[in-house]
């Protein structure tokens, strides 16, 4: 069992209506329990926290928003606020979200490739 990252999508691309406005989990960004947003224009924004040790805990002192120049597929699990949420695949090309597709609708080749990439 590991940490996950959280993604919220605001983009309007083919398939994005399947995501609604829930939060999704992914293990494709390093699993550091960090937050990401896909903005209205389809860019992936990493809300990168700066943390400091206050003697007892790591405390978040600031958040820097960084546009991620991503060029690959990302698997999204969730939404986290619904029981039995679905799994989706999101395709990013040159840093912009192109489409979202339910995992079940991927071809066998796409699923096989996804498993290779995740491991």
Secondary structure, 3 states (H helix, E strand, C coil): CCCCEEEEECCCCECHHHCCCCEEEECCCCCCCCEEEECCCCEEEEEEEEEEECCCCEEEEEEEEEEECCCCEEEEEECCCCCCCEEEEEEEECCEEEEEEEHHHCCHHHHHHHHHHHC
